[in-house]
Amino acid sequence: MIKLQLIGKLAQDAIAKNVGDKVVVEMQVPVNEKYKSNGETVERTTWVRGSYWVKTDNIVKYLKKGTTVFIEGRPVANAYKNKDGEAKASLDVYVNELEFYNAPSTVISNNPEEALPF
């Protein structure tokens, strides 16, 4: 099993979509990194799309642009061509655990034995 953990600030408000009796919450988190290459500092941003399946959409009121989040889940790399025919790639995460770092005591898990705080 591959597990990805990351911390970042939401790039925009999360969006909730109803799918049957469940809700998928979609979010985008840019992850910045700095490293040295040939003596020069290089900065790179990787955009990560997170999908979080929950029972209710109440969670989106906490997932606003700029909210610092920790997400943990299964990464999925996708390759595609954009409308101009250029090869592109994306990194998606099927989120299993979500924490809000600038919200009070909010840890949410997809473990059915743990109750949602909402």
C-alpha positions as semicolon CSV with decimal commas, in nm:
position;residue;x (nm);y (nm);z (nm)
1;M;0,000;0,000;0,000
2;I;0,121;0,348;-0,084
3;K;0,026;0,633;0,150
4;L;0,079;1,004;0,091
5;Q;0,083;1,266;0,364
6;L;0,100;1,637;0,297
7;I;0,038;1,974;0,456
8;G;-0,067;2,278;0,259
9;K;-0,313;2,564;0,229
10;L;-0,626;2,519;0,023
11;A;-0,601;2,707;-0,306
12;Q;-0,978;2,763;-0,318
13;D;-1,291;2,675;-0,124
14;A;-1,362;2,301;-0,125
15;I;-1,654;2,183;-0,337
16;A;-1,905;1,918;-0,229
17;K;-2,081;1,699;-0,487
18;N;-2,362;1,458;-0,405
19;V;-2,306;1,108;-0,544
20;G;-2,593;0,881;-0,448
21;D;-2,622;0,878;-0,068
22;K;-2,264;1,001;-0,019
23;V;-2,081;1,327;-0,075
24;V;-1,741;1,372;-0,235
25;V;-1,552;1,681;-0,121
26;E;-1,298;1,800;-0,374
27;M;-1,008;2,025;-0,280
28;Q;-0,684;2,153;-0,431
29;V;-0,365;2,188;-0,229
30;P;-0,045;2,335;-0,374
31;V;0,268;2,190;-0,215
32;N;0,580;2,404;-0,245
33;E;0,935;2,277;-0,229
34;K;1,276;2,440;-0,255
35;Y;1,598;2,271;-0,350
36;K;1,941;2,355;-0,486
37;S;2,037;2,276;-0,845
38;N;2,382;2,377;-0,969
39;G;2,418;2,612;-0,673
40;E;2,092;2,796;-0,738
41;T;1,773;2,770;-0,535
42;V;1,486;2,628;-0,736
43;E;1,123;2,656;-0,624
44;R;0,859;2,415;-0,752
45;T;0,488;2,383;-0,682
46;T;0,304;2,053;-0,718
47;W;-0,074;2,080;-0,735
48;V;-0,255;1,797;-0,558
49;R;-0,627;1,732;-0,599
50;G;-0,790;1,563;-0,302
51;S;-1,118;1,367;-0,303
52;Y;-1,273;1,297;0,034
53;W;-1,587;1,079;0,061
54;V;-1,814;1,166;0,354
55;K;-2,175;1,123;0,463
56;T;-2,265;1,493;0,476
57;D;-2,145;1,814;0,312
58;N;-2,119;2,005;0,644
59;I;-1,742;1,977;0,628
60;V;-1,707;2,226;0,341
61;K;-1,785;2,518;0,572
62;Y;-1,444;2,453;0,732
63;L;-1,255;2,405;0,405
64;K;-1,217;2,761;0,281
65;K;-0,940;2,909;0,069
66;G;-0,625;2,952;0,278
67;T;-0,717;2,688;0,540
68;T;-0,411;2,486;0,634
69;V;-0,485;2,114;0,601
70;F;-0,308;1,786;0,658
71;I;-0,430;1,514;0,425
72;E;-0,339;1,149;0,420
73;G;-0,451;0,904;0,158
74;R;-0,384;0,693;-0,146
75;P;-0,205;0,879;-0,428
76;V;-0,304;0,831;-0,791
77;A;-0,093;0,970;-1,076
78;N;-0,276;1,049;-1,400
79;A;-0,145;1,129;-1,746
80;Y;-0,357;1,309;-2,003
81;K;-0,344;1,548;-2,298
82;N;-0,482;1,899;-2,269
83;K;-0,697;2,067;-2,532
84;D;-0,380;2,169;-2,722
85;G;-0,261;1,808;-2,734
86;E;0,022;1,860;-2,483
87;A;0,104;1,577;-2,244
88;K;0,019;1,666;-1,884
89;A;0,015;1,488;-1,549
90;S;-0,182;1,529;-1,228
91;L;-0,153;1,395;-0,877
92;D;-0,477;1,303;-0,703
93;V;-0,522;1,175;-0,350
94;Y;-0,815;0,968;-0,225
95;V;-0,821;1,113;0,125
96;N;-0,855;0,881;0,426
97;E;-0,777;1,135;0,697
98;L;-0,810;1,511;0,708
99;E;-0,700;1,760;0,975
100;F;-0,751;2,136;0,982
101;Y;-0,453;2,312;1,136
102;N;-0,619;2,651;1,178
103;A;-0,951;2,519;1,305
104;P;-1,010;2,394;1,661
105;S;-0,966;2,021;1,721
106;T;-1,082;1,882;1,389
107;V;-0,965;1,537;1,284
108;I;-1,185;1,342;1,049
109;S;-1,135;0,983;0,949
110;N;-1,307;0,748;0,706
111;N;-1,291;0,479;0,973
112;P;-1,659;0,385;1,033
113;E;-1,586;0,311;1,400
114;E;-1,497;0,675;1,459
115;A;-1,783;0,924;1,482
116;L;-1,779;1,237;1,270
117;P;-1,782;1,554;1,479
118;F;-2,062;1,704;1,264
